[in-house]
Amino acid sequence: MPALPPLIAVVGPVEPALLTAWVIHYRELGIERFHLAFHFPEHVDPDRRHQVQDACRELGIVPDAVSCGPWHEHTNPQLRDTLRQRAGAGWHLLADSDEFHAYPAPLEEVIATAEESGTGTVGGLMLDRVTADGFLTGWDPQQGLDSAYPLGAFLTHRLLRGDPRKIVLAHSSVPVASGNHRAEGHRPANRPVVVHHFKWRDGVREDVERRARHSADGTWQTASPARLAEARRLLGHLQRHGGRIAVGSSRLNFRPVSLTTVPVWWAREATRLVTTWRPPTPAAGQNEPGSMISSPSS
């Protein structure tokens, strides 16, 4: 059986409790090696930077790199690719610090099946997790993420019109695009792995407003209008729904989910979404009813 892969990730100024839960989750999957880089935009104060780095070291992980500055679109992939080079040959597990993978079988079996397929990749799909009432609130580490964010839906796909696909495992010989969304010429053959996406927490609205503002004025460089368009769609949605995500929307179709169980509807719906997904046209994003066309202010 193939060896278990190292985990490769670029980590921002997340709360130490999330980093701890994330590391524990992947250690329970059998991951022993973590190649992490921290990147902190200019607005992050020194105390927050020290807190998350201290939490990392308390977990027995020494970061490979720490950088500060604007969060350009190329920042993550450049840091990630440096980490992949340091990790060496073999398979790599790719996960952002708010992404918790749920595999249908032990990782060794998943990788062995991928090797037999010859694709060099294993694909996943984001299942966005939110609170029961849709408000962007914090969470109690004693209760856990499942308890705080019990609902899941394809929010990234249905609301943001972003790419919900993820490359969750890639062989070192396979280049992966920005955001780990795809690997050109290496379409995964597997049914999509569940990627529980715990982005929609306390502070995310301010983060998205900052991203929209800096993307609009060029402070954070971006190669396409997608990042700004997705931010504006979220902010417009929150504005229309009193600062919350509309968990009762039939279009978004939120349902109770858990890290410990793959939903019975997952295989059919996730496979159909991955098979049929196409990027939206820029005009569609600009003309969405209620979207915030001008750059939002914080």
Contacts in CASP RR format, 6 or more apart in sequence:
PFRMAT RR
TARGET T0000
AUTHOR 0000-0000-0000
METHOD contacts of the structure
MODEL  1
MPALPPLIAVVGPVEPALLTAWVIHYRELGIERFHLAFHFPEHVDPDRRH
QVQDACRELGIVPDAVSCGPWHEHTNPQLRDTLRQRAGAGWHLLADSDEF
HAYPAPLEEVIATAEESGTGTVGGLMLDRVTADGFLTGWDPQQGLDSAYP
LGAFLTHRLLRGDPRKIVLAHSSVPVASGNHRAEGHRPANRPVVVHHFKW
RDGVREDVERRARHSADGTWQTASPARLAEARRLLGHLQRHGGRIAVGSS
RLNFRPVSLTTVPVWWAREATRLVTTWRPPTPAAGQNEPGSMISSPSS
1 108 0 8 1.000
1 109 0 8 1.000
1 111 0 8 1.000
1 112 0 8 1.000
2 91 0 8 1.000
2 108 0 8 1.000
2 111 0 8 1.000
2 112 0 8 1.000
2 115 0 8 1.000
3 90 0 8 1.000
3 91 0 8 1.000
4 30 0 8 1.000
4 31 0 8 1.000
4 32 0 8 1.000
4 107 0 8 1.000
4 108 0 8 1.000
5 31 0 8 1.000
5 33 0 8 1.000
5 90 0 8 1.000
5 91 0 8 1.000
5 92 0 8 1.000
5 93 0 8 1.000
5 107 0 8 1.000
5 111 0 8 1.000
5 169 0 8 1.000
6 31 0 8 1.000
6 33 0 8 1.000
6 34 0 8 1.000
6 35 0 8 1.000
6 87 0 8 1.000
6 92 0 8 1.000
6 93 0 8 1.000
7 26 0 8 1.000
7 31 0 8 1.000
7 33 0 8 1.000
7 34 0 8 1.000
7 35 0 8 1.000
7 36 0 8 1.000
7 92 0 8 1.000
7 93 0 8 1.000
7 94 0 8 1.000
7 95 0 8 1.000
8 35 0 8 1.000
8 80 0 8 1.000
8 83 0 8 1.000
8 84 0 8 1.000
8 87 0 8 1.000
8 92 0 8 1.000
8 93 0 8 1.000
8 94 0 8 1.000
8 95 0 8 1.000
9 34 0 8 1.000
9 35 0 8 1.000
9 36 0 8 1.000
9 37 0 8 1.000
9 80 0 8 1.000
9 83 0 8 1.000
9 94 0 8 1.000
9 95 0 8 1.000
9 96 0 8 1.000
9 97 0 8 1.000
10 36 0 8 1.000
10 37 0 8 1.000
10 38 0 8 1.000
10 39 0 8 1.000
10 75 0 8 1.000
10 76 0 8 1.000
10 79 0 8 1.000
10 80 0 8 1.000
10 83 0 8 1.000
10 96 0 8 1.000
11 19 0 8 1.000
11 36 0 8 1.000
11 37 0 8 1.000
11 38 0 8 1.000
11 39 0 8 1.000
11 52 0 8 1.000
11 56 0 8 1.000
11 97 0 8 1.000
12 38 0 8 1.000
12 39 0 8 1.000
12 40 0 8 1.000
12 52 0 8 1.000
12 97 0 8 1.000
13 40 0 8 1.000
13 41 0 8 1.000
13 44 0 8 1.000
13 48 0 8 1.000
13 49 0 8 1.000
13 52 0 8 1.000
14 52 0 8 1.000
14 97 0 8 1.000
14 98 0 8 1.000
15 52 0 8 1.000
16 51 0 8 1.000
16 52 0 8 1.000
16 54 0 8 1.000
16 55 0 8 1.000
17 139 0 8 1.000
17 141 0 8 1.000
18 97 0 8 1.000
18 98 0 8 1.000
18 198 0 8 1.000
18 201 0 8 1.000
19 52 0 8 1.000
19 55 0 8 1.000
19 56 0 8 1.000
19 59 0 8 1.000
19 97 0 8 1.000
20 55 0 8 1.000
20 59 0 8 1.000
20 141 0 8 1.000
21 141 0 8 1.000
21 144 0 8 1.000
21 145 0 8 1.000
22 95 0 8 1.000
22 97 0 8 1.000
22 98 0 8 1.000
22 100 0 8 1.000
23 34 0 8 1.000
23 59 0 8 1.000
23 61 0 8 1.000
25 100 0 8 1.000
25 259 0 8 1.000
26 34 0 8 1.000
26 93 0 8 1.000
26 95 0 8 1.000
26 101 0 8 1.000
29 101 0 8 1.000
29 103 0 8 1.000
29 107 0 8 1.000
30 107 0 8 1.000
31 93 0 8 1.000
31 107 0 8 1.000
33 87 0 8 1.000
34 61 0 8 1.000
35 64 0 8 1.000
35 83 0 8 1.000
35 84 0 8 1.000
35 86 0 8 1.000
35 87 0 8 1.000
36 56 0 8 1.000
36 61 0 8 1.000
36 63 0 8 1.000
36 64 0 8 1.000
36 83 0 8 1.000
37 63 0 8 1.000
37 64 0 8 1.000
37 65 0 8 1.000
37 66 0 8 1.000
37 67 0 8 1.000
37 79 0 8 1.000
37 80 0 8 1.000
37 82 0 8 1.000
37 83 0 8 1.000
38 49 0 8 1.000
38 52 0 8 1.000
38 53 0 8 1.000
38 56 0 8 1.000
38 63 0 8 1.000
38 65 0 8 1.000
38 66 0 8 1.000
38 67 0 8 1.000
39 66 0 8 1.000
39 67 0 8 1.000
39 68 0 8 1.000
39 69 0 8 1.000
39 71 0 8 1.000
39 75 0 8 1.000
39 76 0 8 1.000
39 79 0 8 1.000
40 48 0 8 1.000
40 49 0 8 1.000
40 66 0 8 1.000
40 67 0 8 1.000
40 68 0 8 1.000
40 69 0 8 1.000
41 68 0 8 1.000
41 69 0 8 1.000
41 70 0 8 1.000
41 71 0 8 1.000
41 210 0 8 1.000
42 68 0 8 1.000
42 69 0 8 1.000
42 70 0 8 1.000
43 210 0 8 1.000
44 68 0 8 1.000
49 68 0 8 1.000
53 63 0 8 1.000
53 66 0 8 1.000
56 62 0 8 1.000
56 63 0 8 1.000
64 82 0 8 1.000
64 83 0 8 1.000
64 86 0 8 1.000
65 79 0 8 1.000
65 82 0 8 1.000
65 83 0 8 1.000
67 75 0 8 1.000
67 79 0 8 1.000
70 214 0 8 1.000
70 219 0 8 1.000
70 220 0 8 1.000
70 221 0 8 1.000
71 211 0 8 1.000
71 214 0 8 1.000
71 220 0 8 1.000
72 220 0 8 1.000
72 221 0 8 1.000
72 222 0 8 1.000
73 178 0 8 1.000
73 220 0 8 1.000
73 221 0 8 1.000
73 222 0 8 1.000
73 223 0 8 1.000
73 224 0 8 1.000
73 227 0 8 1.000
74 178 0 8 1.000
74 221 0 8 1.000
74 223 0 8 1.000
76 178 0 8 1.000
76 179 0 8 1.000
77 176 0 8 1.000
77 177 0 8 1.000
77 178 0 8 1.000
77 179 0 8 1.000
80 94 0 8 1.000
80 176 0 8 1.000
80 180 0 8 1.000
81 175 0 8 1.000
84 92 0 8 1.000
84 172 0 8 1.000
87 172 0 8 1.000
88 172 0 8 1.000
89 172 0 8 1.000
89 173 0 8 1.000
90 171 0 8 1.000
90 172 0 8 1.000
91 111 0 8 1.000
91 114 0 8 1.000
91 169 0 8 1.000
91 170 0 8 1.000
91 171 0 8 1.000
91 172 0 8 1.000
92 169 0 8 1.000
92 170 0 8 1.000
92 171 0 8 1.000
92 172 0 8 1.000
93 101 0 8 1.000
93 107 0 8 1.000
93 168 0 8 1.000
93 169 0 8 1.000
94 166 0 8 1.000
94 167 0 8 1.000
94 168 0 8 1.000
94 169 0 8 1.000
94 170 0 8 1.000
94 176 0 8 1.000
94 180 0 8 1.000
95 101 0 8 1.000
95 168 0 8 1.000
95 195 0 8 1.000
96 179 0 8 1.000
96 180 0 8 1.000
98 197 0 8 1.000
98 198 0 8 1.000
98 199 0 8 1.000
98 201 0 8 1.000
99 126 0 8 1.000
99 166 0 8 1.000
99 195 0 8 1.000
99 196 0 8 1.000
99 197 0 8 1.000
99 198 0 8 1.000
100 145 0 8 1.000
100 195 0 8 1.000
100 196 0 8 1.000
100 198 0 8 1.000
100 259 0 8 1.000
101 124 0 8 1.000
101 168 0 8 1.000
101 193 0 8 1.000
101 194 0 8 1.000
101 195 0 8 1.000
101 196 0 8 1.000
102 193 0 8 1.000
102 194 0 8 1.000
102 195 0 8 1.000
102 196 0 8 1.000
102 259 0 8 1.000
102 262 0 8 1.000
103 110 0 8 1.000
103 193 0 8 1.000
104 110 0 8 1.000
104 191 0 8 1.000
104 193 0 8 1.000
104 262 0 8 1.000
105 113 0 8 1.000
107 169 0 8 1.000
110 122 0 8 1.000
110 169 0 8 1.000
110 190 0 8 1.000
110 193 0 8 1.000
111 122 0 8 1.000
111 169 0 8 1.000
113 190 0 8 1.000
114 120 0 8 1.000
114 121 0 8 1.000
114 122 0 8 1.000
114 169 0 8 1.000
114 188 0 8 1.000
114 189 0 8 1.000
114 190 0 8 1.000
117 189 0 8 1.000
117 190 0 8 1.000
118 189 0 8 1.000
119 186 0 8 1.000
119 187 0 8 1.000
119 188 0 8 1.000
119 189 0 8 1.000
120 170 0 8 1.000
120 171 0 8 1.000
120 173 0 8 1.000
120 174 0 8 1.000
120 183 0 8 1.000
120 186 0 8 1.000
121 167 0 8 1.000
121 169 0 8 1.000
121 170 0 8 1.000
121 171 0 8 1.000
121 174 0 8 1.000
121 176 0 8 1.000
121 183 0 8 1.000
121 186 0 8 1.000
121 187 0 8 1.000
121 188 0 8 1.000
122 167 0 8 1.000
122 168 0 8 1.000
122 169 0 8 1.000
122 170 0 8 1.000
122 188 0 8 1.000
122 190 0 8 1.000
122 193 0 8 1.000
123 165 0 8 1.000
123 166 0 8 1.000
123 167 0 8 1.000
123 168 0 8 1.000
123 169 0 8 1.000
123 188 0 8 1.000
123 190 0 8 1.000
123 192 0 8 1.000
123 193 0 8 1.000
123 274 0 8 1.000
124 165 0 8 1.000
124 166 0 8 1.000
124 167 0 8 1.000
124 168 0 8 1.000
124 188 0 8 1.000
124 192 0 8 1.000
124 193 0 8 1.000
124 194 0 8 1.000
124 195 0 8 1.000
124 270 0 8 1.000
124 274 0 8 1.000
125 154 0 8 1.000
125 164 0 8 1.000
125 165 0 8 1.000
125 166 0 8 1.000
125 192 0 8 1.000
125 193 0 8 1.000
125 194 0 8 1.000
125 195 0 8 1.000
125 270 0 8 1.000
125 273 0 8 1.000
125 274 0 8 1.000
126 154 0 8 1.000
126 156 0 8 1.000
126 157 0 8 1.000
126 164 0 8 1.000
126 165 0 8 1.000
126 166 0 8 1.000
126 195 0 8 1.000
126 197 0 8 1.000
127 152 0 8 1.000
127 153 0 8 1.000
127 154 0 8 1.000
127 194 0 8 1.000
127 195 0 8 1.000
127 196 0 8 1.000
127 197 0 8 1.000
127 257 0 8 1.000
127 266 0 8 1.000
128 152 0 8 1.000
128 153 0 8 1.000
128 154 0 8 1.000
128 155 0 8 1.000
128 156 0 8 1.000
128 197 0 8 1.000
128 199 0 8 1.000
128 200 0 8 1.000
129 145 0 8 1.000
129 149 0 8 1.000
129 150 0 8 1.000
129 151 0 8 1.000
129 152 0 8 1.000
129 196 0 8 1.000
129 197 0 8 1.000
129 198 0 8 1.000
129 200 0 8 1.000
129 257 0 8 1.000
130 149 0 8 1.000
130 151 0 8 1.000
130 152 0 8 1.000
130 153 0 8 1.000
130 155 0 8 1.000
130 200 0 8 1.000
130 245 0 8 1.000
130 247 0 8 1.000
130 254 0 8 1.000
131 137 0 8 1.000
131 148 0 8 1.000
131 149 0 8 1.000
131 150 0 8 1.000
131 151 0 8 1.000
131 200 0 8 1.000
131 247 0 8 1.000
132 150 0 8 1.000
132 151 0 8 1.000
132 247 0 8 1.000
133 244 0 8 1.000
133 247 0 8 1.000
134 151 0 8 1.000
134 200 0 8 1.000
134 244 0 8 1.000
134 245 0 8 1.000
134 246 0 8 1.000
134 247 0 8 1.000
135 243 0 8 1.000
135 244 0 8 1.000
135 245 0 8 1.000
136 200 0 8 1.000
136 201 0 8 1.000
136 202 0 8 1.000
136 203 0 8 1.000
136 204 0 8 1.000
136 205 0 8 1.000
136 238 0 8 1.000
136 243 0 8 1.000
136 244 0 8 1.000
136 245 0 8 1.000
137 148 0 8 1.000
137 201 0 8 1.000
137 202 0 8 1.000
138 148 0 8 1.000
138 201 0 8 1.000
138 202 0 8 1.000
139 145 0 8 1.000
139 147 0 8 1.000
139 148 0 8 1.000
139 149 0 8 1.000
139 201 0 8 1.000
140 147 0 8 1.000
140 148 0 8 1.000
145 196 0 8 1.000
145 198 0 8 1.000
145 259 0 8 1.000
146 258 0 8 1.000
146 259 0 8 1.000
146 260 0 8 1.000
149 198 0 8 1.000
149 200 0 8 1.000
149 201 0 8 1.000
150 256 0 8 1.000
150 257 0 8 1.000
150 258 0 8 1.000
151 247 0 8 1.000
151 254 0 8 1.000
151 255 0 8 1.000
151 256 0 8 1.000
151 257 0 8 1.000
152 254 0 8 1.000
152 255 0 8 1.000
152 256 0 8 1.000
152 257 0 8 1.000
153 252 0 8 1.000
153 253 0 8 1.000
153 254 0 8 1.000
153 255 0 8 1.000
154 164 0 8 1.000
154 252 0 8 1.000
154 253 0 8 1.000
154 269 0 8 1.000
154 273 0 8 1.000
155 200 0 8 1.000
155 245 0 8 1.000
155 252 0 8 1.000
156 162 0 8 1.000
156 163 0 8 1.000
156 164 0 8 1.000
156 197 0 8 1.000
157 164 0 8 1.000
157 273 0 8 1.000
157 277 0 8 1.000
158 251 0 8 1.000
158 252 0 8 1.000
158 253 0 8 1.000
159 233 0 8 1.000
159 234 0 8 1.000
159 237 0 8 1.000
159 245 0 8 1.000
159 252 0 8 1.000
160 230 0 8 1.000
160 233 0 8 1.000
160 234 0 8 1.000
161 229 0 8 1.000
161 230 0 8 1.000
161 233 0 8 1.000
161 280 0 8 1.000
161 284 0 8 1.000
161 285 0 8 1.000
162 226 0 8 1.000
162 230 0 8 1.000
162 279 0 8 1.000
162 280 0 8 1.000
163 181 0 8 1.000
163 182 0 8 1.000
163 277 0 8 1.000
163 279 0 8 1.000
164 273 0 8 1.000
164 277 0 8 1.000
165 181 0 8 1.000
165 182 0 8 1.000
165 192 0 8 1.000
165 274 0 8 1.000
165 277 0 8 1.000
166 180 0 8 1.000
166 181 0 8 1.000
166 193 0 8 1.000
166 195 0 8 1.000
167 176 0 8 1.000
167 180 0 8 1.000
167 181 0 8 1.000
167 182 0 8 1.000
167 183 0 8 1.000
167 188 0 8 1.000
168 180 0 8 1.000
168 193 0 8 1.000
168 195 0 8 1.000
170 176 0 8 1.000
170 183 0 8 1.000
170 186 0 8 1.000
174 183 0 8 1.000
174 186 0 8 1.000
175 183 0 8 1.000
175 184 0 8 1.000
176 182 0 8 1.000
176 183 0 8 1.000
177 183 0 8 1.000
177 184 0 8 1.000
191 267 0 8 1.000
191 270 0 8 1.000
191 271 0 8 1.000
192 266 0 8 1.000
192 270 0 8 1.000
192 271 0 8 1.000
192 273 0 8 1.000
192 274 0 8 1.000
194 262 0 8 1.000
194 263 0 8 1.000
194 266 0 8 1.000
194 270 0 8 1.000
196 257 0 8 1.000
196 259 0 8 1.000
200 245 0 8 1.000
205 235 0 8 1.000
205 238 0 8 1.000
205 243 0 8 1.000
206 298 0 8 1.000
208 231 0 8 1.000
208 234 0 8 1.000
208 235 0 8 1.000
209 231 0 8 1.000
209 235 0 8 1.000
209 296 0 8 1.000
209 297 0 8 1.000
209 298 0 8 1.000
210 298 0 8 1.000
211 220 0 8 1.000
211 227 0 8 1.000
211 228 0 8 1.000
211 231 0 8 1.000
212 228 0 8 1.000
212 231 0 8 1.000
212 232 0 8 1.000
212 235 0 8 1.000
212 292 0 8 1.000
212 295 0 8 1.000
212 296 0 8 1.000
213 219 0 8 1.000
213 295 0 8 1.000
213 296 0 8 1.000
213 297 0 8 1.000
213 298 0 8 1.000
214 220 0 8 1.000
215 222 0 8 1.000
215 227 0 8 1.000
215 228 0 8 1.000
215 231 0 8 1.000
216 228 0 8 1.000
216 295 0 8 1.000
217 295 0 8 1.000
222 228 0 8 1.000
225 282 0 8 1.000
226 279 0 8 1.000
229 282 0 8 1.000
229 285 0 8 1.000
229 286 0 8 1.000
229 291 0 8 1.000
231 296 0 8 1.000
232 291 0 8 1.000
232 292 0 8 1.000
232 293 0 8 1.000
232 296 0 8 1.000
233 285 0 8 1.000
233 288 0 8 1.000
233 291 0 8 1.000
235 292 0 8 1.000
235 296 0 8 1.000
236 290 0 8 1.000
236 291 0 8 1.000
236 292 0 8 1.000
237 245 0 8 1.000
237 246 0 8 1.000
238 244 0 8 1.000
238 245 0 8 1.000
239 292 0 8 1.000
240 290 0 8 1.000
245 252 0 8 1.000
246 252 0 8 1.000
247 254 0 8 1.000
248 254 0 8 1.000
255 263 0 8 1.000
255 265 0 8 1.000
257 263 0 8 1.000
285 291 0 8 1.000
286 293 0 8 1.000
END
